[in-house]
Amino acid sequence: MEKHICPWYLGYILANPLRRLYQNPEKILSPYLKQGMKVLEVGPGMGFFSLPMARIVGASGRIFCIDLQEKMLQSLRRRTMKANLLGRMEMRLCSESSLQIADLAGSIDFALAFAVIHEVPDQKLLLKEIYSSFKKDGLLFISEPKGHVTKEEFEKTCAFAQSNGMKIINSPNIRGSHSAVLRKI
């Protein structure tokens, strides 16, 4: 699902702890996550959001991290082991044309696509695959950087999600980002 992919080495910048000053994962995601949830994260990079989500969903929860870049997943795996969260997370390599998550159909409570959808050439297919993974009332949190994505482009992405059976329920205010939370209907 390649369009223009963030190089793996920039993952170190994106995982920088100073980023928490303006994008705190717990503050952003806590309203939508609960203990025991199954979470899908598309494009987790080196785990800036993944690791905090694994702590929030607890030992009974599961985070499925899907990425196109093996080096990102290797770094995420190392960081996950260091944080002693490996039992809560599963790293998966996807292909350029599919997330390869058919086995997760109907099992996901929450999905996160943070600063990644603009990198995907077939957004409709991506959103359809995510939608298929959801349980009833599954939530999708999408956020795109304003420096890469215009408001109109973001609205088009949201329209794709809505055409796949989702409804916008919230538009969180995240510094430097266009953001929306959608629910499966």
C-alpha positions in Angstrom: 0.0 0.0 0.0 2.8 2.3 -0.9 2.5 5.9 -2.1 5.2 8.0 -0.4 6.4 6.2 2.7 8.1 7.9 5.6 11.6 6.5 5.6 12.2 4.0 8.5 15.0 6.1 10.0 12.6 9.1 10.6 10.8 6.7 13.0 13.4 7.7 15.6 12.3 11.4 15.4 8.6 10.4 15.5 9.2 8.3 18.7 11.0 11.1 20.4 9.7 11.6 24.0 9.6 15.3 23.5 6.7 14.8 21.0 4.5 13.9 24.1 4.5 17.7 24.9 2.1 18.4 22.0 0.8 14.9 21.2 0.3 12.9 24.4 -0.8 9.4 23.4 -2.6 8.6 26.7 -4.5 12.0 26.6 -5.4 11.6 23.0 -6.5 7.9 23.1 -7.7 7.2 26.6 -11.3 8.3 25.9 -11.6 5.6 23.3 -9.7 2.6 24.8 -10.6 0.2 27.6 -9.0 -2.8 29.3 -9.3 -5.9 27.2 -9.8 -4.2 23.8 -8.4 -5.5 20.6 -6.7 -2.7 18.7 -5.4 -2.4 15.1 -2.7 0.2 14.4 -1.8 0.9 10.8 1.6 2.3 10.4 2.8 2.1 14.0 6.3 3.2 13.2 8.5 2.6 16.3 5.5 2.6 18.7 4.9 6.1 19.8 1.2 5.3 20.2 1.5 1.4 20.3 3.3 1.1 23.6 0.9 3.5 25.5 -2.1 1.7 23.9 -0.7 -1.7 25.1 -0.5 -0.3 28.7 -4.1 1.0 28.5 -5.7 -2.2 27.1 -3.8 -4.2 29.8 -2.8 -7.8 29.8 -6.1 -9.0 28.5 -6.0 -6.6 25.5 -4.1 -7.0 22.2 -2.5 -4.5 19.8 -2.0 -5.6 16.2 0.7 -3.4 14.6 0.6 -3.5 10.8 3.4 -1.9 8.8 4.9 -2.1 5.3 8.5 -1.6 6.5 10.3 -4.5 8.2 12.8 -2.2 9.8 10.0 -0.2 11.5 8.6 -3.5 12.9 12.1 -4.6 14.1 12.6 -1.4 16.0 9.1 -1.6 17.4 9.7 -5.2 18.5 12.9 -4.2 20.3 11.1 -1.3 22.1 8.2 -3.5 23.0 10.6 -6.1 24.5 12.4 -3.4 26.5 9.0 -2.1 27.8 8.0 -5.7 28.8 4.9 -5.5 26.6 5.6 -8.1 24.0 2.8 -10.4 25.2 0.2 -7.7 24.4 1.4 -6.9 20.9 1.7 -8.6 17.6 3.7 -7.1 14.7 2.7 -7.9 11.2 4.2 -7.0 7.8 1.6 -6.0 5.2 2.0 -5.9 1.4 1.8 -2.9 -0.9 -1.8 -3.9 -1.9 -3.3 -5.2 1.4 -3.1 -5.0 5.2 -3.4 -8.8 5.2 -5.8 -8.8 8.1 -8.6 -11.1 6.9 -8.1 -13.3 9.9 -9.0 -10.3 12.2 -12.5 -9.8 10.5 -15.1 -8.9 13.1 -12.7 -8.9 16.0 -11.3 -5.3 16.3 -12.7 -2.8 18.8 -10.5 0.2 17.8 -8.2 1.1 15.0 -5.7 3.9 14.8 -4.3 5.4 11.6 -2.1 8.3 12.7 -0.3 10.2 10.0 -0.4 7.3 7.6 -3.4 7.3 5.3 -1.9 10.0 3.1 0.9 7.5 2.3 -1.5 5.0 0.9 -2.4 5.1 -2.8 -5.8 3.2 -2.4 -7.4 4.8 0.6 -10.8 3.2 -0.2 -9.3 -0.3 -0.1 -7.4 0.5 3.2 -10.6 1.8 4.8 -12.6 -1.1 3.6 -10.1 -3.6 5.1 -10.2 -1.7 8.4 -14.0 -1.6 8.4 -14.1 -5.4 7.8 -11.9 -6.0 10.9 -14.4 -4.2 13.2 -16.8 -5.6 15.7 -20.2 -3.9 15.9 -19.6 -0.2 16.9 -15.8 -0.4 16.2 -14.0 2.9 16.3 -11.5 4.3 13.8 -9.3 7.2 14.9 -7.7 8.9 11.9 -5.3 11.9 12.1 -3.3 13.4 9.3 -0.5 16.1 9.5 -1.6 19.5 8.3 1.8 19.9 6.6 1.2 17.0 4.3 -2.6 16.9 4.0 -5.0 19.7 3.2 -8.3 20.1 4.9 -10.0 19.1 1.6 -7.9 16.0 1.3 -8.7 15.0 4.9 -12.4 15.5 4.2 -12.1 13.3 1.2 -10.5 10.5 3.4 -13.4 10.9 5.9 -15.9 10.7 3.0 -14.3 7.4 1.9 -14.6 6.1 5.5 -18.3 7.2 5.6 -19.0 5.4 2.3 -17.7 2.2 3.9 -20.3 2.4 6.6 -18.8 4.7 9.2 -20.0 7.9 10.9 -17.9 10.7 12.3 -18.6 11.0 16.1 -15.9 13.3 17.1 -13.2 15.7 15.7 -10.5 15.8 18.3 -8.3 18.9 18.4 -4.7 17.7 18.0 -2.0 20.2 17.4 -0.8 20.2 13.8 -3.3 17.6 12.7 -6.7 17.0 11.0 -8.4 14.4 13.1 -11.7 12.4 13.3 -13.1 9.5 15.2 -15.6 7.4 13.3 -17.9 4.6 14.4 -19.0 1.6 12.4 -22.7 1.8 11.8 
